[in-house]
Amino acid sequence: MAAGEVVTRPAAVVKELLENAIDAGATNIEIHITQGGMGMIEVVDNGVGIHPDDMVMAITRHATSKVADVANLHGITTLGFRGEALAATAAVSRLTLTSSHDDSGIGRQLQVAGVLDDAPKLMPVVHHRGTTITVKDLYFNVPARRGNLKSIATEFGHIETIVREVALARADVALTLFHDNKKRLSLSSSAMSLSTMSSTTRLSNSKSLNTVSTNANGNNNVNPLPLARLEQATGLSLTKKALEIAIDLTSLMQPSREYVNNGFGDQASVNGWLWPITDSQDTLPKLIYVNGRLVKEALISNQLRQLAQTAQLVGTGYALYFDLPTQWLNINVHPSKQRIKISPLNNIMAHVSHAIRTKLKTVVTTETISSANAIQILGNSQIVDSNLSIDNAFATAMPNTSTTIYSSKSQAGKSAQTTLSVVRK
C-alpha cells in the first residue's frame, strides 16, 4: 500500500485514526481539527494505549499487520488489519504519537516528520491512559498533493461526514468534534448494544449474545443501530415512519467448526431501519454496515431501490447492520476498505428482499386504507357543509323577505293615512 492510496485527503486520516481508537477499545474520543485538517488533526482516545516498546513499531510500515497469511483475511474482527495507516500518515506529515498503556499518568512521545529516523527518540511525558495522535502540516513534503485539496469548508465537511458515519455504528462511544477550537459535534454514548461491543468482548460473550439475538420468531434484542443515535448523528427526525428491520440468517449457516470461535460467534442477521420516501425532497440516510464497518455495496443499494419502485415509492432511506460470520467476508478488496466481498450475498439478499418487500407492502396497504378513509371523511364533511350552507341560505333569506313585506305594508299604511287626511281637508 502506497501512502497516497490511504491518505487521499484529511478526512481519510481522521477515518484511519478513529478506527484505530475504536480497535483500542476507546469509549470516549475527541477530534480536534484546524483549517479543515490542513493545519492540524488530533485524535485523543481513552483506549488501552501503546506500550513504549511497541511505539516505534506502530509507525513502521506493515509491522503491525494482523495478517500473517492469506487465511487470516477471512477471520478479521477489527476495523484495521494491514498496519499501514500510521506509517502512511507519518510519511506525508509531521506526526506526534503520545500514548500511555497504564494508569500511572506517565506516557511516551514519539515525533516523525516524513521519514522515520534510524534511532527515534522516545520522550517521557505526562499523559492519561490512552493515545493521542497529532498530525500537522499534511502534505508538507508533497506540494502537488496539497494543491489538489479543496477549500477549508469542503475538507471539514468531509471530516464531519466521516465522524458521523463512524459514530452511527458505535453507540457506546462518545465522540466530540472541534474545528478551530469550536465544538461542532457532540455525540454522547448510549447503553451498550450488540454492535457496540469490542471484538474481544464479542468473543468472550458469544454465548450470551446468542441468547439475545433477534430472529424470525420475534425475540427481542437491542437494535445495533438505535434510532436515538441515528437522530443524534444525522441531525434528522427519523422516528416518524421508521420501520424496524430484523432478519435472521442462521438458516444460511452450515454446522461447521469454521463458525466457532470467531469474533461474531455463530450470528448471522440483519437489523436496522427503513424509511419509505414519498416526497422527492426528503433527505434520509442510506447506510450499510457490515460487522461495524461502513461499506458501499452496489448490489444491496440497487435491490433496495428496485423494491421501492415496486412498492410505488419515490425511494427508501435505510440504515442496515449486517452481522455476519467473518468466514463469509473478504475485506481486503479495496484500498480504503469501503467495499468488501460477501460470499453468499445473493442468498442473503433473497432473505432481505423478501422481508423488506413484506414490510413495504404492509405500509403501502395501510397508507391506502388511511387515504381512503380520509377521502370518505372529507366527502362526508363536504356533504354536511353543503347542507349547512343550504340551511343557512334559507335562514338568511327568510328574515329579509319578512322585513321587505313588513316595510311594504308600512309604506302602504302611511300612504292610506295621507290620502285620508287630504279628503278630510
Secondary structure, 3 states (H helix, E strand, C coil): CCHHHHCCCHHHHHHHHHHHHHHCCCCEEEEEEEHHHCCEEEEEECCCCCCHHHHHHHCCCCCCCCCCCHHHHHCCCCCCCCCCHHHHHHCCCEEEEEEECCCCCEEEEEEEECCCCCCCCCEEEECCCEEEEEEECCCCCCHHHHHCCCCHHHHHHHHHHHHHHHHHCCCCCEEEEEECCEEEEEECCCCCCHHHCCHHHHHHCHHHHHHCCCCCCCCCCCCCCCHHHHHHHHCCCCCCCCEEEEEECHHHCCCCHHHCCCCCCCCCEEEEEEEEECCCCCCCCEEEEECCEECCCHHHHHHHHHHHHHCCCCEEEEEEEEECCHHHEECCCCCCCCCCEECCHHHHHHHHHHHHHHHHHHHHHHHHHHHHHHHHHHHHHHHHHHHHHHHHHHHHHHHHHHHHHHHHHHHHHHHHHHHHHHHHC
